[in-house]
Every structure is written in structure tokens, then in C-alpha cells.
Amino acid sequence: MIKAIAIDDEPPALSVIESFCKKVDFIQLEKTFNRPSEGLKHLEKFPVDLLFLDINMPSMTGIDFYKSVKQNTMVIFTTAYSEFAVEGFNLQAVDYLLKPFTFDRFQQAVNKANEYFTLTHQKETGEQQFIYIRADYSLIKINSADILFIEGLDDYLKIHLQNQKPVVARLTMKAMLEKIPAKKFIRVHRSFIIPLQRIESVRNKMITIGGEEIPIGASYEKSFFESFKA
């Protein structure tokens, strides 16, 4: 079951979403808000899996609202203005609903959310072999064994892969750590996560992987060497 909330400054729009959610058996719409500030306060105490979020609100735009959400939460933007579509998709939105939308179009959007939710939450036997990353408007399947290292670049991550082009995605380091096998990967710097099995050498607080040198941050040094020696 996907837990969701809806935020829109127009009550009739919230009523439509509420009505449509009742027709979908995998969406649990927990609350609706017509004030973004109240929605943010709710999310701090009660994280959800999905946001239905209007973009053009007077007190705070949906774009700014989503940027301020600390959790790794899916979003479906809703708006009457098509010019916001590109920016919405740049934020890795699951979909973008242009008002007024039909139930069929709504169902198409939530089906995308359900597919992504299922892929990212599926339980695999043994160690998790694959992760799923949303990048370039697609859901990309990555074998965790192919990862050389993960590099943080401001609001993006660059996933360096063996014999493949790197994958660049809008994702936080924290969210990435939740996706990858905890026993195989470790964060060694505010900007780097590495797989322990890929380490070629460690010298002068520098790790070499695939010919690249990765620094060990002072605050990560103790935990790294404890794991490296284990």
C-alpha cells in the first residue's frame, strides 16, 4: 500500500484527488492540505511514499515545497499551467497531471508510481543484487556489483560503473545508502560512497578504485578502517 497526501490551495482540486484515490486499491490517501506549511509539518512527523502536489500555490510553489522535503518521496505534480512541466520532470517527478485531468489519466500516473514503488521495495533473497535509479526520465536497473564508486555532485549523484557510462541522478547520499547493500558499501567522504570489494589500495588516506583516487574524510576515517580491517 502506497501512503500519500495531497496538497493544493483549491479545495475542489483536493476533492477530485480524494475521489480518484478511493477508486485505486493500492493508494492510501492519508490527509489533504490546502496550506503547504501544514503539509510540511505533517511530513516531518509522518513521512509518506507519495505526494500529489499542486505547483502554482500563492504561499509556496509546489517546486519549492518538494525541494524542501527531506525524505525520499515520490511526487506527482498537478497544475493548470503546462509551462511548469519541464521543471517538474527535472525534479524526478513520477508524472505531471495537467488540470482538469480524467480518472484514466490519474490512473496512468499512479500506476507509474506503483511500478516504481514495487521495484524499489521488492525483497530479494540473499543480498540485494540490483538497485533502481530514476535518471534521464527512465527507471534504470543497475547491478550493484558493477558499481565502482558513487560521487556526490551538489544535488546530484554520479554512479561510476565498470565498463559502462556513469549514471547521473538527482538523489541524496542518504537515499542512495538506503538502496544499496549495507554490508558491501560504505561512505568514506561527504562526497563518496564505495564498495569495499572494489578497493585496490589504501595509502595516505587515499583509496584507489579503478585507477581513481578517492579521499577518506576525517569524520569517516574511523568507521572505514574498522570495516576495512574486518
C-alpha positions in Angstrom: 0.0 0.0 0.0 1.3 3.4 -1.0 0.8 6.1 1.7 0.1 9.5 0.2 -1.0 13.1 1.0 -2.3 15.8 -1.4 -1.5 19.5 -1.2 -3.4 22.1 -3.2 -4.7 25.6 -2.4 -8.0 24.8 -4.1 -10.4 22.6 -2.1 -12.3 21.3 -5.3 -9.0 20.0 -6.7 -8.3 18.1 -3.4 -11.8 16.7 -3.6 -11.1 15.3 -7.1 -7.9 13.6 -6.0 -9.6 12.2 -2.9 -12.4 10.8 -5.0 -10.0 9.3 -7.5 -7.8 7.7 -4.8 -10.8 5.9 -3.4 -11.1 4.1 -6.7 -7.5 2.8 -6.6 -6.8 -0.1 -4.3 -3.1 0.5 -3.8 -3.2 4.2 -2.7 -4.0 5.2 0.8 -4.6 8.9 0.9 -4.0 9.8 4.5 -4.7 13.6 4.5 -5.2 16.6 2.3 -3.9 20.1 2.9 -4.7 23.5 1.3 -1.8 25.1 3.1 1.7 24.0 2.2 3.1 24.9 5.6 0.7 22.4 7.2 1.7 19.7 4.8 5.4 20.2 5.6 4.7 20.0 9.3 2.8 16.7 8.8 5.6 15.2 6.7 8.1 15.9 9.4 6.2 13.7 11.8 4.5 11.3 9.3 6.6 10.5 6.2 4.7 9.2 3.2 5.6 7.4 0.0 3.8 9.8 -2.5 2.8 13.4 -2.8 0.1 14.8 -5.0 1.4 18.4 -5.2 0.0 21.4 -6.9 2.7 23.7 -8.4 1.0 27.1 -8.6 0.2 27.9 -5.0 0.4 31.5 -3.6 2.3 31.0 -0.4 4.8 28.4 -1.7 5.2 26.8 -5.2 5.0 23.1 -5.4 8.5 23.1 -6.8 9.9 24.8 -3.7 7.8 22.6 -1.5 9.2 19.4 -3.0 12.8 20.7 -2.8 12.3 21.3 0.9 11.1 17.7 1.6 13.8 15.9 3.4 12.6 12.3 2.8 13.0 10.4 -0.4 9.3 10.7 -1.5 7.7 10.2 -4.9 5.8 13.2 -6.3 3.0 13.6 -8.9 2.7 17.3 -9.8 -0.8 18.7 -10.6 -1.3 22.1 -12.2 -3.3 24.1 -14.7 -0.1 25.5 -16.2 1.8 23.4 -18.7 4.9 25.6 -18.7 6.0 24.1 -15.3 6.2 20.6 -16.8 10.0 20.6 -17.6 11.0 21.8 -14.2 8.7 19.2 -12.6 10.4 16.4 -14.5 13.8 17.8 -13.7 12.9 17.0 -10.1 12.4 13.4 -11.0 8.6 13.6 -10.7 6.8 10.3 -11.3 4.3 12.2 -13.5 2.7 15.6 -14.3 -1.1 15.9 -14.4 -2.5 18.9 -16.2 -5.8 20.1 -14.8 -8.5 19.2 -15.4 -7.5 15.5 -15.7 -9.7 12.4 -16.1 -9.6 9.4 -13.9 -8.0 7.4 -16.7 -5.1 9.9 -16.8 -4.9 9.9 -13.0 -4.8 6.1 -13.0 -1.9 6.1 -15.5 0.1 8.4 -13.2 -0.5 6.3 -10.1 0.3 3.1 -12.0 3.7 4.6 -12.7 4.1 5.4 -9.0 3.1 1.8 -8.1 5.6 0.3 -10.5 8.4 2.4 -9.1 7.4 1.7 -5.5 7.2 -2.0 -6.2 10.7 -2.1 -7.9 12.4 -0.1 -5.1 10.7 -2.0 -2.2 10.9 -5.6 -3.6 12.5 -8.1 -1.3 15.2 -10.3 -2.9 16.7 -13.4 -1.4 20.1 -13.0 0.0 22.0 -9.8 -0.7 20.2 -7.3 -2.9 21.7 -7.7 -6.4 20.0 -4.8 -8.2 19.0 -1.2 -7.5 16.7 1.0 -9.5 17.5 4.6 -10.2 15.4 7.2 -11.9 17.5 9.1 -14.4 17.0 10.6 -17.8 13.2 10.3 -17.5 13.6 6.5 -17.1 13.9 3.9 -14.4 17.4 2.3 -14.7 18.3 -1.1 -13.3 21.8 -1.3 -12.0 23.7 -4.4 -10.8 25.2 -3.3 -7.5 28.3 -5.5 -8.4 29.0 -3.2 -11.3 29.4 0.0 -9.2 32.9 1.3 -8.9 32.0 4.2 -6.6 29.3 6.9 -6.1 30.2 10.5 -6.3 28.1 13.4 -4.8 27.8 16.5 -7.0 25.7 19.2 -5.3 22.1 18.0 -5.8 23.1 15.0 -7.9 24.9 11.7 -7.7 27.2 10.3 -10.3 27.3 6.5 -10.2 30.5 5.2 -11.8 30.1 1.8 -13.3 32.5 -0.8 -14.6 32.7 -0.8 -18.5 29.6 1.4 -18.7 28.7 5.1 -18.9 28.2 6.7 -15.5 24.6 7.3 -14.4 23.7 10.8 -13.1 20.6 11.1 -11.0 19.0 13.7 -8.7 19.4 11.8 -5.4 20.8 12.4 -2.0 23.7 10.4 -0.5 21.3 9.3 2.3 18.7 8.0 -0.1 21.4 6.1 -2.1 22.7 4.4 1.1 19.2 3.1 1.7 19.2 1.5 -1.7 22.5 -0.3 -1.8 23.5 -3.4 0.3 24.7 -2.0 3.6 27.3 -4.8 4.2 29.0 -4.2 0.8 29.1 -0.4 0.6 30.5 2.3 2.9 30.6 6.1 2.9 34.2 7.3 3.1 33.7 11.0 2.5 30.9 13.5 2.4 31.0 13.1 -1.4 31.9 9.4 -1.9 30.4 6.0 -1.3 32.5 2.9 -2.3 32.0 -0.9 -2.4 34.6 -2.5 -0.1 35.3 -5.3 -2.5 36.4 -2.8 -5.2 39.3 -1.3 -3.1 42.6 -1.8 -4.9 44.8 0.0 -2.4 44.7 2.4 0.6 47.6 4.8 1.1 47.9 8.2 2.9 44.1 8.3 3.4 43.5 7.8 -0.3 41.6 4.8 -1.7 42.3 3.6 -5.2 39.5 2.1 -7.2 39.6 1.6 -10.9 42.6 3.8 -11.2 40.8 6.7 -9.5 41.9 8.1 -6.1 39.1 8.7 -3.5 39.8 10.7 -0.3 38.9 9.4 3.1 37.1 12.2 5.1 38.2 12.8 8.7 34.8 12.1 10.1 34.5 8.8 8.2 38.1 7.6 8.8 37.4 5.5 12.0 34.4 3.6 10.6 36.2 3.0 7.3 39.3 1.4 8.8 37.2 -0.7 11.2 35.3 -2.1 8.2 38.3 -2.4 6.0 40.2 -4.4 8.7 37.2 -6.7 9.5 
